[in-house]
Structures are given as structure tokens and as C-alpha cells.
Amino acid sequence: MSPEKTRLLKLLLDQRQADVALINETHLKPVDKLKMAGFYVYRDHHLSPSGIAYRGLAILVRRRIVHQLLPVPTLRASYALGVEICINQQPTRVFAFYRPPHYRLAVSDVHTLLDSPLPTIIAGDFNLKHTAWNANANTREGSRLLDDAELHNYVVLGPEAPTHYPGHRQLMPDVIDLAVLRGITATVSCDVLDDHLRSDHQPVSSDKLEQGLLAADFWGLPIGTYL
């Protein structure tokens, strides 16, 4: 990540009082640096056979927050990186998530991440559309996630404003960056922020949580302020 983008991310985290940031599509190689004053940084890299960095996840946790890194889960058609933190004195698992758009949704991946007695938040780029989370249309894969959520008692949330602005003029902005929740007792909202990071995905903030969470191609979460 460039020094300028790191500076913009730090500014956004401080402005939103976010204590945890969930970042996907980092496109970083193992040798690339991602450091930020006052934060622990956890990363998961992906390299093509030719050595090109693609996909990739990162989680930033403010140093005053008690937490632990979770084992990287083995998933069928998506990618996740997680930490365990405390929200309202309740241990809670938080995952950065990415599902490539050309992969068929494997609801078993969601089940794997939710397979815990602890409250769980999964947030990131699901590349799924449904009007239930304010997308412009319903896709088959989006409907599969919604049906599975109703069947297995978890919640799928999306912000009211678009999170993704495609580079192609014929494609409309849409909501494909989501949060999946189970066992979270607080009322959680997702808000799209101004594009400080100059990405085709808008940052999304959940400010109703005690731990401020932010996801960007990015989610951010303030801990100890809201929930």
C-alpha cells in the first residue's frame, strides 16, 4: 500500500474512531509493507502462479484493543481472515471476507465462519445482489444467501447507498459489500462513507458497535464507543 493511501486510511480510521478495519482485495505481496502507527496489522496474501499479487485480506486492530488472531479458515469458494475481540465484554469474532465474483456461492463457507457459540460478524465484498440489502436487483446467488440466512437464523445487512461504482459506464452503482451477523444483540447499521481511499468500493462503517468497525474493500469498527 502506498504511503499516501496508508495516510488516508489512518486519517479515516481516526476520524471515525474505528478500532478495527477489515480490508479486502489488498493486492499485496508478502514483501510489500503495510504498517500503521497505533495498529496491529494482520494479512493474508494471494499470489498467482506467475507471482502477481491479487485478492488478499488485512485486518487492522488498534493497539489498545485486547484481541487474538483466529486460525485462517479453509473455505471452498471465498476467503476470510478473522480476529476475536470483546464487544460489551462479550468475546466476538470478526472476519474480513472476500468472494470472487466468478465463483459460485458456497453457503457452507458462511456456515464455517458462523460455526461458533460466540457472536460473529463477517464483513466485506460478497459480490452478491438482492433488494433485501438495497441492491438494484436480485441475482440467483444473492437469493441463495438470503434464503440460507432465513433458514439458519443469521442476518445479512447492506447500507442504503451503493458501495461499488463500476468503471464501465453501462453498469450502475450497486450494493455488493455486506455484513453477515449472528448473535449480535445490538442494532447495527451500515453507513457508506466518502471515498477517501480512491477505490471503486466505498468504505462502510458500522458505528452502532462498541468496537468501531470499518470495512473497505473496507469496513471499520470503533471499539468502546457505541454498542
VOBA-1610 file (N, C-alpha, C; in pm, whole numbers, padded with zeros to 5 digits, always signed):
BEGIN
Met+00086-00119+00000Met+00000+00000+00000Met+00089+00123+00000Ser+00057+00220-00084Ser+00139+00339-00096Ser+00134+00421+00032Pro+00239+00501+00060Pro+00236+00588+00178Pro+00115+00681+00180Glu+00075+00731+00063Glu-00040+00821+00057Glu-00169+00749+00094Lys-00187+00628+00043Lys-00309+00553+00075Lys-00309+00513+00223Thr-00192+00478+00277Thr-00183+00447+00420Thr-00220+00570+00503Arg-00173+00686+00461Arg-00206+00810+00533Arg-00356+00837+00530Leu-00418+00819+00413Leu-00562+00841+00401Leu-00641+00742+00486Leu-00597+00617+00489Leu-00663+00516+00571Leu-00653+00551+00719Lys-00534+00591+00764Lys-00516+00629+00905Lys-00604+00748+00939Leu-00612+00846+00850Leu-00698+00962+00873Leu-00843+00921+00886Leu-00888+00831+00800Leu-01027+00785+00804Leu-01055+00708+00933Leu-00964+00621+00974Leu-00982+00545+01097Leu-00990+00638+01218Asp-00905+00739+01222Asp-00906+00832+01335Asp-01032+00918+01334Gln-01075+00963+01217Gln-01196+01045+01208Gln-01319+00968+01254Arg-01325+00839+01217Arg-01441+00756+01252Arg-01426+00689+01388Gln-01314+00711+01455Gln-01284+00645+01582Gln-01298+00493+01568Ala-01252+00443+01456Ala-01261+00299+01428Ala-01143+00228+01490Asp-01169+00121+01560Asp-01065+00044+01627Asp-01028-00082+01551Val-01114-00125+01460Val-01087-00243+01378Val-01120-00209+01233Ala-01030-00240+01142Ala-01054-00220+00999Ala-01041-00353+00928Leu-01139-00386+00846Leu-01140-00509+00767Leu-01122-00470+00621Ile-01015-00516+00560Ile-00980-00471+00426Ile-00968-00592+00334Asn-01029-00584+00216Asn-01014-00692+00120Asn-00959-00640-00012Glu-00916-00734-00096Glu-00850-00702-00223Glu-00731-00608-00201Thr-00643-00647-00110Thr-00525-00565-00081Thr-00424-00568-00195His-00418-00679-00270His-00324-00694-00381His-00180-00669-00336Leu-00146-00719-00217Leu-00011-00701-00163Leu+00068-00830-00172Lys+00195-00818-00204Lys+00287-00931-00196Lys+00340-00942-00053Pro+00393-01060-00015Pro+00449-01074+00120Pro+00557-00971+00151Val+00629-00925+00049Val+00737-00828+00073Val+00685-00685+00083Asp+00560-00661+00042Asp+00504-00526+00049Asp+00472-00489+00194Lys+00497-00366+00230Lys+00476-00322+00367Lys+00334-00268+00385Leu+00276-00300+00498Leu+00152-00237+00542Leu+00165-00214+00692Lys+00209-00096+00728Lys+00229-00060+00868Lys+00150+00066+00897Met+00098+00074+01021Met+00024+00192+01061Met+00047+00216+01210Ala+00087+00336+01244Ala+00115+00370+01383Ala-00010+00349+01468Gly+00006+00278+01580Gly-00104+00257+01672Gly-00191+00137+01642Phe-00157+00059+01538Phe-00239-00056+01499Phe-00153-00181+01483Tyr-00209-00295+01524Tyr-00157-00424+01481Tyr-00212-00452+01342Val-00132-00513+01257Val-00173-00543+01120Val-00159-00692+01095Tyr-00268-00755+01049Tyr-00268-00898+01014Tyr-00306-00909+00866Arg-00237-00998+00794Arg-00255-01005+00649Arg-00261-01150+00602Asp-00331-01168+00490Asp-00333-01297+00421Asp-00313-01267+00273His-00206-01323+00213His-00168-01289+00077His-00213-01395-00022His-00230-01352-00146His-00259-01444-00256His-00174-01405-00375Leu-00100-01503-00429Leu-00016-01480-00545Leu-00056-01576-00657Ser-00058-01526-00780Ser-00082-01611-00895Ser+00041-01697-00921Pro+00028-01803-01004Pro+00146-01885-01036Pro+00263-01805-01092Ser+00232-01691-01155Ser+00339-01607-01210Ser+00391-01505-01110Gly+00339-01510-00985Gly+00389-01422-00881Gly+00320-01287-00870Ile+00206-01271-00939Ile+00132-01145-00933Ile+00039-01148-00811Ala+00042-01041-00731Ala-00044-01033-00613Ala-00187-01001-00654Tyr-00282-01074-00598Tyr-00423-01047-00623Tyr-00502-01090-00500Arg-00629-01051-00497Arg-00712-01076-00379Arg-00640-01021-00256Gly-00633-01098-00151Gly-00562-01053-00031Gly-00655-00987+00069Leu-00630-01014+00198Leu-00710-00959+00307Leu-00618-00899+00412Ala-00670-00803+00488Ala-00596-00747+00600Ala-00694-00704+00709Ile-00649-00714+00833Ile-00724-00662+00947Ile-00630-00573+01027Leu-00677-00454+01060Leu-00603-00362+01146Leu-00677-00349+01277Val-00607-00366+01389Val-00668-00357+01522Val-00589-00255+01604Arg-00658-00158+01659Arg-00590-00057+01741Arg-00524-00125+01861Arg-00404-00077+01894Arg-00319-00147+01990Arg-00379-00156+02130Arg-00469-00066+02165Arg-00527-00072+02299Arg-00636-00178+02311Ile-00674-00239+02200Ile-00784-00335+02199Ile-00730-00476+02226Val-00784-00540+02328Val-00748-00679+02357Val-00809-00769+02250His-00727-00853+02190His-00777-00936+02080His-00681-01052+02056Gln-00722-01144+01973Gln-00633-01251+01927Gln-00668-01287+01783Leu-00564-01323+01708Leu-00584-01366+01569Leu-00642-01506+01566Leu-00740-01529+01480Leu-00801-01661+01465Leu-00729-01739+01355Pro-00729-01872+01363Pro-00671-01952+01254Pro-00739-01919+01121Val-00662-01914+01014Val-00719-01886+00882Val-00808-02003+00841Pro-00937-01979+00817Pro-01028-02090+00785Pro-01007-02142+00643Thr-01034-02270+00626Thr-01031-02331+00493Thr-01171-02325+00434Leu-01188-02249+00327Leu-01318-02228+00265Leu-01317-02277+00121Arg-01435-02303+00065Arg-01446-02361-00069Arg-01439-02257-00179Ala-01507-02144-00162Ala-01522-02050-00273Ala-01510-01905-00230Ser-01448-01881-00117Ser-01429-01745-00069Ser-01309-01743+00025Tyr-01279-01625+00077Tyr-01159-01609+00159Tyr-01195-01526+00282Ala-01133-01558+00396Ala-01165-01486+00519Ala-01042-01481+00609Leu-01036-01376+00688Leu-00932-01357+00789Leu-01000-01299+00911Gly-00976-01357+01030Gly-01053-01316+01146Gly-00972-01290+01271Val-01033-01210+01360Val-00979-01187+01494Val-01094-01202+01593Glu-01057-01230+01717Glu-01155-01232+01826Glu-01129-01111+01914Ile-01234-01031+01937Ile-01225-00912+02020Ile-01338-00919+02122Cys-01346-00819+02210Cys-01456-00811+02306Cys-01543-00691+02272Ile-01672-00715+02259Ile-01770-00610+02239Ile-01868-00618+02355Asn-01878-00506+02431Asn-01962-00509+02551Asn-01923-00624+02643Gln-01793-00645+02660Gln-01738-00751+02745Gln-01776-00891+02697Gln-01820-00901+02573Gln-01856-01029+02514Gln-01756-01065+02404Pro-01682-01177+02418Pro-01594-01218+02309Pro-01673-01232+02179Thr-01621-01174+02074Thr-01690-01168+01946Thr-01589-01192+01834Arg-01628-01271+01735Arg-01540-01299+01622Arg-01576-01207+01506Val-01473-01150+01444Val-01492-01056+01334Val-01405-01101+01217Phe-01465-01115+01098Phe-01393-01164+00980Phe-01398-01062+00867Ala-01282-01038+00805Ala-01278-00975+00673Ala-01306-01084+00570Phe-01387-01053+00469Phe-01437-01156+00378Phe-01429-01109+00234Tyr-01397-01201+00145Tyr-01399-01171+00001Tyr-01443-01295-00076Arg-01545-01276-00165Arg-01587-01382-00256Arg-01568-01332-00398Pro-01479-01397-00476Pro-01460-01355-00615Pro-01591-01361-00693Pro-01616-01266-00780Pro-01747-01258-00848Pro-01776-01376-00939His-01674-01444-00990His-01698-01555-01083His-01711-01689-01011Tyr-01700-01689-00878Tyr-01717-01812-00801Tyr-01863-01829-00762Arg-01912-01952-00771Arg-02048-01980-00723Arg-02048-01973-00570Leu-02150-01913-00514Leu-02160-01901-00370Leu-02163-02038-00304Ala-02078-02058-00206Ala-02081-02178-00122Ala-02132-02135+00015Val-02260-02161+00042Val-02315-02119+00171Val-02245-02192+00286Ser-02182-02304+00255Ser-02106-02375+00358Ser-01991-02289+00410Asp-01938-02198+00327Asp-01833-02107+00374Asp-01886-02016+00484Val-02006-01964+00464Val-02068-01880+00566Val-02093-01961+00693His-02140-02084+00676His-02165-02170+00792His-02035-02197+00868Thr-01925-02218+00795Thr-01796-02243+00860Thr-01757-02125+00949Leu-01775-02005+00899Leu-01738-01886+00977Leu-01833-01861+01093Leu-01957-01901+01079Leu-02056-01881+01186Leu-02059-01997+01285Asp-01980-02101+01260Asp-01983-02222+01343Asp-01909-02198+01474Ser-01971-02122+01562Ser-01912-02090+01692Ser-02024-02045+01784Pro-02013-02072+01914Pro-02112-02018+02007Pro-02096-01868+02029Leu-01985-01811+01982Leu-01960-01669+02001Leu-02033-01586+01896Pro-02077-01466+01932Pro-02131-01375+01831Pro-02028-01351+01721Thr-02076-01338+01597Thr-01985-01330+01483Thr-02031-01223+01384Ile-01933-01149+01332Ile-01955-01051+01226Ile-01866-01088+01109Ile-01924-01101+00990Ile-01848-01124+00866Ile-01878-01005+00776Ala-01774-00934+00732Ala-01799-00814+00653Ala-01699-00803+00539Gly-01749-00759+00424Gly-01659-00741+00311Gly-01732-00748+00178Asp-01658-00783+00076Asp-01708-00784-00062Asp-01762-00924-00094Phe-01895-00938-00083Phe-01960-01065-00112Phe-01990-01081-00261Asn-01992-00970-00335Asn-02028-00974-00477Asn-02163-01043-00498Leu-02258-01009-00413Leu-02393-01065-00420Leu-02495-00952-00417Lys-02603-00968-00493Lys-02704-00863-00502Lys-02842-00916-00463His-02913-00832-00386His-03054-00858-00356His-03115-00730-00303Thr-03239-00705-00339Thr-03305-00583-00292Thr-03324-00584-00141Ala-03316-00700-00077Ala-03329-00707+00069Ala-03219-00629+00138Trp-03102-00617+00073Trp-02994-00534+00130Trp-02964-00416+00039Asn-03068-00370-00030Asn-03066-00242-00103Asn-02991-00246-00236Ala-02967-00364-00291Ala-02911-00372-00426Ala-03019-00338-00528Asn-02977-00316-00652Asn-03072-00276-00756Asn-03157-00392-00807Ala-03110-00514-00792Ala-03181-00630-00846Ala-03147-00753-00763Asn-03221-00860-00789Asn-03195-00988-00723Asn-03120-01080-00819Thr-03008-01132-00774Thr-02939-01236-00851Thr-02965-01371-00786Arg-02943-01477-00862Arg-02967-01611-00808Arg-02881-01637-00685Glu-02754-01597-00691Glu-02665-01622-00578Glu-02703-01537-00458Gly-02747-01413-00483Gly-02794-01330-00374Gly-02917-01389-00307Ser-03008-01442-00387Ser-03128-01506-00331Ser-03091-01630-00250Arg-02990-01703-00294Arg-02946-01821-00219Arg-02895-01781-00081Leu-02818-01671-00073Leu-02769-01627+00058Leu-02884-01584+00147Leu-02980-01508+00092Leu-03093-01463+00172Leu-03176-01580+00221Asp-03204-01677+00134Asp-03281-01795+00175Asp-03207-01873+00284Asp-03075-01884+00270Asp-02998-01957+00370Asp-02997-01882+00503Ala-02991-01749+00499Ala-02993-01669+00622Ala-03125-01689+00697Glu-03235-01691+00623Glu-03365-01712+00687Glu-03377-01853+00743Leu-03317-01950+00673Leu-03325-02089+00717Leu-03238-02115+00839His-03122-02048+00845His-03025-02078+00951His-03009-01964+01051Asn-03100-01868+01049Asn-03110-01769+01156Asn-02986-01681+01169Tyr-02945-01620+01058Tyr-02845-01513+01066Tyr-02895-01396+00982Val-02829-01282+00995Val-02876-01157+00936Val-02777-01111+00830Val-02830-01063+00717Val-02748-01002+00612Val-02786-00855+00602Leu-02687-00766+00616Leu-02711-00623+00612Leu-02631-00558+00500Gly-02691-00457+00440Gly-02620-00372+00345Gly-02661-00228+00369Pro-02576-00133+00334Pro-02612+00009+00351Pro-02715+00053+00249Glu-02773+00169+00271Glu-02875+00219+00180Glu-02814+00274+00051Ala-02691+00323+00058Ala-02626+00382-00059Ala-02535+00279-00126Pro-02508+00294-00255Pro-02420+00200-00325Pro-02281+00194-00263Thr-02225+00074-00265Thr-02089+00054-00216Thr-01989+00035-00329His-02038+00005-00449His-01948-00026-00561His-01986+00059-00682Tyr-01886+00127-00737Tyr-01904+00209-00856Tyr-01820+00150-00969Pro-01881+00071-01057Pro-01804+00005-01163Pro-01739+00106-01257Gly-01627+00066-01315Gly-01559+00153-01409Gly-01629+00163-01543His-01719+00068-01573His-01791+00067-01701His-01916+00154-01690Arg-01935+00245-01784Arg-02047+00339-01778Arg-02182+00272-01786Gln-02190+00156-01850Gln-02319+00090-01867Gln-02361+00014-01741Leu-02274+00003-01643Leu-02306-00067-01519Leu-02340+00034-01410Met-02451+00009-01339Met-02496+00101-01236Met-02425+00076-01104Pro-02403+00181-01024Pro-02355+00161-00887Pro-02450+00069-00811Asp-02395-00012-00720Asp-02479-00110-00653Asp-02422-00145-00516Val-02499-00221-00440Val-02458-00266-00306Val-02414-00412-00315Ile-02284-00436-00302Ile-02231-00573-00301Ile-02142-00598-00180Asp-02117-00493-00100Asp-02036-00506+00022Asp-02132-00518+00139Leu-02125-00629+00211Leu-02228-00666+00307Leu-02168-00701+00443Ala-02257-00712+00540Ala-02222-00768+00671Ala-02317-00881+00703Val-02263-00992+00749Val-02342-01105+00797Val-02322-01114+00948Leu-02432-01122+01021Leu-02427-01119+01168Leu-02501-01237+01226Arg-02445-01290+01333Arg-02518-01387+01415Arg-02482-01363+01561Gly-02585-01360+01646Gly-02563-01346+01789Gly-02530-01205+01834Ile-02542-01106+01747Ile-02516-00966+01782Ile-02646-00906+01834Thr-02647-00864+01960Thr-02772-00817+02022Thr-02800-00670+01994Ala-02697-00593+01961Ala-02717-00451+01934Ala-02781-00432+01797Thr-02849-00319+01780Thr-02898-00280+01649Thr-02782-00223+01569Val-02750-00287+01458Val-02632-00249+01380Val-02676-00181+01251Ser-02612-00070+01219Ser-02637-00004+01091Ser-02509-00001+01010Cys-02522+00005+00878Cys-02407+00014+00787Cys-02419+00144+00710Asp-02316+00225+00716Asp-02318+00355+00650Asp-02202+00368+00553Val-02232+00414+00432Val-02127+00437+00332Val-02061+00571+00358Leu-01929+00573+00354Leu-01852+00694+00379Leu-01803+00753+00247Asp-01758+00877+00252Asp-01696+00938+00134Asp-01573+00858+00094Asp-01544+00858-00035Asp-01435+00775-00087Asp-01299+00841-00065His-01255+00842+00061His-01122+00893+00092His-01013+00808+00028Leu-01042+00679+00008Leu-00937+00585-00033Leu-00924+00571-00184Arg-01010+00641-00259Arg-01000+00642-00405Arg-01006+00501-00463Ser-01109+00430-00423Ser-01130+00294-00468Ser-01264+00286-00539Asp-01285+00178-00618Asp-01417+00160-00679Asp-01518+00109-00577His-01471+00068-00459His-01559+00032-00348His-01554+00142-00242Gln-01671+00181-00192Gln-01677+00284-00089Gln-01650+00222+00048Pro-01583+00295+00138Pro-01571+00247+00276Pro-01708+00240+00343Val-01727+00141+00429Val-01852+00122+00501Val-01821+00118+00649Ser-01901+00189+00729Ser-01877+00196+00873Ser-01998+00146+00948Ser-01973+00072+01058Ser-02079+00029+01150Ser-02054+00098+01283Asp-02120+00210+01304Asp-02089+00293+01420Asp-02179+00263+01540Lys-02267+00165+01531Lys-02352+00132+01644Lys-02285+00030+01735Leu-02167-00016+01697Leu-02097-00115+01777Leu-02006-00046+01876Glu-01991-00107+01994Glu-01899-00052+02093Glu-01759-00048+02035Gln-01721-00155+01963Gln-01595-00155+01889Gln-01625-00096+01753Gly-01568+00019+01720Gly-01597+00080+01593Gly-01539-00001+01481Leu-01624-00045+01389Leu-01578-00135+01281Leu-01587-00065+01147Leu-01483-00080+01068Leu-01483-00019+00936Leu-01434-00119+00833Ala-01502-00126+00718Ala-01460-00222+00616Ala-01447-00155+00482Ala-01340-00185+00406Ala-01321-00121+00278Ala-01267-00219+00183Asp-01386-00221+00059Asp-01289-00303+00009Asp-01229-00288+00140Phe-01345-00224+00229Phe-01300-00177+00362Phe-01420-00159+00457Trp-01407-00224+00576Trp-01501-00199+00686Trp-01423-00152+00808Gly-01477-00056+00887Gly-01409-00013+01009Gly-01503-00008+01128Leu-01451-00037+01248Leu-01538-00055+01367Leu-01478+00013+01490Pro-01542+00125+01555Pro-01488+00185+01677Pro-01521+00103+01802Ile-01421+00063+01879Ile-01445-00022+01996Ile-01451+00065+02120Gly-01554+00043+02202Gly-01560+00117+02326Gly-01634+00247+02313Thr-01710+00267+02206Thr-01779+00394+02190Thr-01929+00377+02176Tyr-01973+00276+02104Tyr-02113+00275+02065Tyr-02198+00162+02123Leu-02167+00039+02100Leu-02260-00074+02115Leu-02331-00074+02249
//
